[in-house]
Amino acid sequence: MNTRNVTDMTTGSPIKHILKFALPLLIGNLFQQLYNMVDSIVVGNFVGKDALAAVGTCGSMNFLFFSLSSGLAIGIGIIVSQYFGAKDEKNVRATIANSFYVLVTAALTVSIIGIVLCPYLLRLLMTPDNIIGNSVIYMRTTCAGIVAIALYNGVAAILRALGDSKTPLYFLMLSSIVNVVLDLTFVLALDLSVFGVALATIIAQAISASASLLYAYHRVPYFRLSREELKPRKKIILRSFRLGVPVALQNSMIAVSCMALQGVVNSYGDTVMAAYTITNRIEQIVQQPYGSLGAALTTYSGQNIGAGKVERVKKGFRQAALMALIFSLLLVPIAYLFGHRIVGIFVKEQGVIDIGYRALRITSLCYFGLGMIYVPRALLNGCGDTGFAMINGFTEVTCRILYSQVFTRIPFLGYWGIWVTTGVTWVTTAVVCVCRYFRGKWKKKSVIELKQQEE
C-alpha cells in the first residue's frame, strides 16, 4: 500500500492527528463550496436576482437527493476505518469491493426519482411562477450528476478512512477550477444562463469522480481487487446499509426541514429569497471548518474504537470541542464588521444586501451551537452509533418546522424569524447531540464489537 499519505491514528497526539487530517479536508471542502458559490456569484451578477433565487430554492432539494449516496459513503468509510484500526486487511478489501454495488445502485435510483419529481416538489415549496422554470432546469441537470457524486464520495470516504485526507483534496481542487472556467464560459460566452451553471457543475463532478477512481486503482493496492473479491457479499452490503442508511435518513430529514423552511422563505418574495440564498452560501462556508473537524474526528474515532482505545476517543472529543469553540468566537466579529461587504460579493441590489447583513448578525451568535452538532455527531458516527443520526435528523426537522411557524408570526420579527429559526435550531440540536455522547452507548457500537457478538 502507498503509505505516504496513510495515517494510523491509534497512537500519538490526538489533536495533532485531528488537525493534520482536518486541514486538507478544510481546504478541499472550501474548494467544493466553490461549486455553489461560483454558481451564485455568476448568476447573481450576470443573470439577475430572479435566476439567483431559482438556484437558491433548489439548494435544500439538492441536499435531499444527494444525501442518500453521501450517507452511504460515510457508512462505508466508518466500516473501513474500524477494520483498518483493527488491522483486518481482508475485510478492508471486502468492504471496498462491495461499496461500489451499494453506491451506484442507490445513486441511480435517487437520480431518476429526482429528475421525475422535482417539478412537483418545487410546487410544494411554493416556488413563484417567475422562477420555477429555471428551478426545474437547474434541478434536473444537477440530478443527472448524482452517480458521479456518489462515486467520488465513496472513493474519498475510503481514502480518508485509511488516514489519507490529502489526495481527495487534489481532485476537488481540479474539479473546482474546471467548474469556475465552465461557469464563466457557459454563462458569459454561450449565454446558457441557469442551465449553464448546472451543466458546469456536473461536468466538474464527473471529472473529479473519474480522476479519483483512476488514482485509487493505480496507487492504492486495496482497490486492485481480484474477481473473487468482487463477488457481492451480503453481510458487508447489509452492514454498509445499516451504518449508512441512518446517516442518509438524517441528511434527508434535515433536507426536508430545510425545504419546509424554504417554503416559508418563498412566501416573502424574491428579495428575501435572494438574501436567504446568499446567507445559506455563506453559512456553507462557515460550516466547512466544523465539517472538516468532524470528518477528521470520524476517522480518528473509527480507527481508535476499532483498536479498542475508548479513552483516546474521549480525549479526541474534548480537544475537538475546544477547537470548535475557538473558531466560533473568531467568526462573530467578522460577521458584524465585514458582513455587509461579504453579502455584497453576491449581488448588487441594496435591499438584498441589507437583509443579508442583518441576517448574518443573527445567525453568527449561534455558530458554536452549529459546531457542537458536528463534533459529537462525527464521533458517534465513527464509533458506529449511526442509529442516533435519525434522532438527530428528527430533532432538526421538528425544530425548523416548529420554530419557523412560531418566530415568523411574532410581529416585530416577521421574516427575521427565518434566521432566528436557523440559530435556535442549531443550539437545540447541539444539546441533543452532546447528551447522546455523554450517555456512552457509542462504546459498544463498533463493527468489531458486533462481529465478536455474532461469533
N, C-alpha and C positions, 0 to 999 in steps of 0.2 A: 504493500500500500504506500502511496505517496504520503510520507509522514511529516512533511514540512509544514503543512497547514492544519494537520490533525492534532487535537489537544485532548489530553487526558486530564479532566478537571477533578479527579478524585484525590489529588494530592496538591500541596502548595497553598498559596494565599487565595481565599475565596474571592475577595474583592478585586484582586489583580486579575484573576481568571475572568471574572464577570465583566470588568471594564474593558479588558483587552479584547474579549469576544464581542462586547456590545458596540465598540467604536466602528468597526467595519459595517455592522448591521445598521447603525445610525446613518452612516454615510449612504449606504445602499437604500435605506428607507426614504431618505431625503431625495435621492435621485428618483425613486419610484413615485414620489409625490409630484415630481415634475410632470408626470402624465396629466394629472388633474389640474395642476397649477398652470401649466402652459396652455392646456385647453381653455381654461377660464380666462387667462390673460389675453390670449389671441382672440377669442370670441368676444370678450368684453370690450376690447379696444378696437377691433377691426370689423366686427359684425354688428354688435349692438347689445343693448340691455335685454331685449326680449330673447335673443339667442342665448345669452348667458343664463337667463332664468330657465330656459329649456334644458340646457346641460345640467344645471343645478338640481332641477326637480328629478333627474334620473339617478342622482347620487345614492339615495337610500335603496332604490331598486337594484342598482348595480351591486351594491353591497350584499343584498339579499341573494342574488343569483350567483355571485362569486363565493359566498360563504360556505357552501357545501364542499366544494373542491378544496378550499383553503383549510377548512376544518379537518377534512380527511388527511390532508398533508401534515397538519400538526399532529394528528394521532399517529401517523406513520413515523414521524420524526421522534415522537415520545418512545415508541417501541424500539426504534433503532438505538436511541441514546441509552436506554436502560440495558439492552443486550450488550452494547459496546462497553458500558461501565462494568458489566458482569464478565467481560472478556469472552462472550459467547459469539464467536465469529460465524458459526454455521447459521444461527438464527438471524444475525445481521443480514447475511446474504439472502436468506429466505424471505425476510420482510421486504427487502428492496425488490426482489423478483415479483412478489405479489402486489406491491404497491401500484404498479402500472395498470393492472386489471381494475383495481379499485378506483383509481383516479380518472382513467379515460372513460369508464362506464358512467361514473357519476357526472363528469363534465358534459358528455354528450347529451345525457338526459336533461340536465339543467339548461343547456344551451337551447335545445328545442322548445322546452317549456317557456323560456324567456322570450324567444322570438314570437311565439304564438300568442302569449298572454299579455305582453307589455301594453298594447293599446287599452285593454280593459282595466289594467291596474292603474294606468295613468288617469283614466276617468275616475276611478275610485279616489284618487288623490286630489280630485277637484282641480286638475290642471286646466288653466284657462285656454279657451279655444285658440287664441292668437299664438300660442306656443306649443300646443300638443302635437302638431305635425312634425316640427323639428325634434321634439322629445322622442317620438316614436322612431324616427330615423336614427337618432343617436343611440337609443336603447337597443334596437335590433342589430345595429352594426357592432356594438361592443359585445353583445351576447354571442356573436359569431366567433369571438376570440377566447371563449371560456376554456376550451380544450388546451390552448397554448398556455393560459394562465395556470391551469391545473398541473400541466407537465413541469413548468418552471418551478412552481411552488413545491411540487413533490421532490424534485432534484435538490432544490435549495434546502428544504427541510431535512433531507437525509445528510447532505454535506454538513449542515450546522449541527445535526445530532452527533456527527463524528468529530465535532470540535472545529470545523472549518467555516468560519464566518466571512473569510476574505473573498473566496472565489465567487460566491453569488453576487458580491458587490460589483465585480468587474463586468458581469453580464448585465446588471442593472444599469451601470454607467453607460455601457454601449447602447442598450435599448432606449435609455433616456435621451441620449444625444440624437439617435435616429428619430425619436418622437418629436423633438424640437424642430429638427430640419424638415420633417414631413409636414408638421403642423403649418409652418410658415409657407411651405411650398403649396400645399393643398388649398390653404385659405387665401393667401395673398396672390400667388401666381395663377392658380387654377380656379379660384373663386368657388370652392366646393362647400364653403360655409360649415355648418354643423356636421354634415356627413364627412367632410374632410378631416376634422379633428378626431372623429371616431375612427375613421379608417387609418389615420396615422398611429393611433394607439394600438390597434390590433396588429398592425404590421410590426410595430416595435416589440410587442409581446411575443409574436411568433419568432422573431429573431432571437430574443432572449431565451426562449424555450429550446430552440434548435442548438444554440451555442452551448447551453448548459448540459444538454444531453450528450453532445459530442465530447465535451471536456470530460464528463464523468466516465464515459465509456473508455476513453483513451488514457486517462490519468489516474482513475480510482479503481483498483482491481476488484473491489466489491461489486462494481457494476458490470463486470465482464462475467456473465452468468452462463453456465452450461445449459444444454437443452433439458437436462433432468431438473436443474434448479428452477427453470422457468415454468415448470408444471404448476398449475394452481394448487395451493394448499388451503383447505377450508378453514383450519384453525387460525392461520395467520390473517386471512381475509376477514374472518369474523372478529378477530381481535382488533384489526385496523378499524373496522366499523364501530366496535364497542367503545374504543377510545376517541375516534374521530367524529362520529355522529353527534355525541353530546356537544362537542365544541362547535360543530356546524350548526346544530339547532340553536345553540346560544347566539351565534352570529346572526342566524336567521331571525330569531326573536328580536335581537337588537335592531336589525334592519326593518322589521315590521314596525317596531316602536318609532324608528326614525321616519318611516313612511307616514305613520299616523301624525307625527309632529309636522311633517312636510305638508300634510293636508291642512293643518291649522295655519301654517305659514302662507300657503297658497290663497287662503281666504282673505288675506290682507293686500293682495295685488302685487304687481311685478316689481315695485320699488323695494318692498320688504323682502320679496323672494330673492332679488338680486343681492341685497345686503346679507341675507341668510346664507346664500351660496358662498359669498366671499368669506364670511366668518367660519363657515364649515371648512373651507380650503385652508384657512389659517390654523384652525384647530387641528386639522390633519397633520400639519407641520409640527405643531406643539406636541402632538401625541407621539411623534417618532422617537424622541429620547426615552419616553416611558415604554413604548413598544419594544425598542431595541434592548433596553434594560431587562424587560420581561422575557424577551426571546432568549437572551443570554442566561437568565435565571432558569428558564425551562430546560435548556440543555444541561446546565450545571446541576440542577436538582435531579434531572433524569439519570445522569451518569452516577451521581452520588447515592441516590436511592437504590439504583441497580447494584451498587457496590456495598449496600447496607450501611452507609455512613449518614445516619439521621442527624447527628449533631452538626455535621458540616452543612447540611441542608438548612438548619435553623440559623446558623451563623451567616450564611449567604442571604437569607431573608432579611435579617436585621441590617446588614450593610447595604443591601439594595434599597430598602425603605429609606435609609438616611440619604442616599443619593437622590431619590425622588423628591424628598423634602427640600434639599438644597436647590435643585433645579427649579422647583415650583416657586420658591422665594425669589429667584432671579428673574422670573418671567413677568411678575406683576408690574414692576416699574417700567419694563419695556412696553407692555400693553398700554399703560397710562401715558407715557411720554411720547411714544412713537406710533401708536395705533392708528392715528389719522393718516399718517404717511403710508403706513403699510396697506391700509384699505385702499388708498388712492392708487396703488400699483395696478389694481384690477379693473378699475372703472373710472370714468371722468365725471359722471353725474354727481353733483354735490350732495343731493338728498340721500343718495345711496351711501356715500362716504360718511356722512354724519351719523346715520343709523348704525352702520357697521362699526364705527369707532366706539360709540356708546355701548354697543353690544359686547365688544371685546373687553371693555372695562368691567362689565358684569361677570362674564364667564371666567376671567383671569383670576378672580378671587377664589375660585373653586378648583384650581389646577392641581393642588395636592390631592384632593379627592379623586381626580382623574388618575393621578399616578398610583394611588393606592387601590385602584381597581386592577391595574396591570401587574403590580408586584406580587400580591398573594395569588392572583388567578394564574399567573405564569408558574409559580412554584407548585400549586395544586395540580396543574396540567402535567408538569414534568414528572411528578410523583405518581401519575396515573389516576388521580382523583378527578377525572374529567366529567363524572356524573354531576358534580356541582355546577358545571358550566350551564346546565339547563336551569338550575335555580338562579344563577347569576343573570341569565338571559331573561327569565321571567320577571326578576326584580326590575330590570331596565324597562321592559315593556310596560309593567304596571306603573312605574314612576313617570315615564314620559307621557303616557296617555292621561293618567290622573292629574299630574301636576299641570300639564298644558291646559286642561279644562278648567282648573282652579285659578291659576295665575293670570291667564289671559282675560279672565272675566272680572278681575279686580280693576275698578275704574281707572286708578292712577297708574296702572301698569300697561294695560292693553297689549299691544304686540310686543312690548318689552318682556312680557311674561314668557315669551318663547325662549329667550336666553336665560331667564331665571330658571325655567324648567330644566334646561340643559345642565346648569351648575348644580342645582339641588339633586338632580338625578345622579350625577357623579358622586356626590357626597354620600347619598343613601346607599348606592351600590357598593361603594368602598367599605362602608361599615359592615355590610353583609359578608363581603369577601374576607375581611380581617377576622371576623368572628369564626368563619369556617376554618381559617388557618389555625386559630388557637384551639379549636376542638380536637385537632390532631388526627382525624380519620385518614389523612393522606399517608400516614406512616405505613399503612397496610394495603395500599392500592397498587403497588408496582406489579408489572407483568411477571417479574421474578418471583414475588411472593405468591401470586395467583397460580403460577406454574407449579410451585412447590406444594401448594394446597391440592392441586389436581392430582399430582403424583402420589 
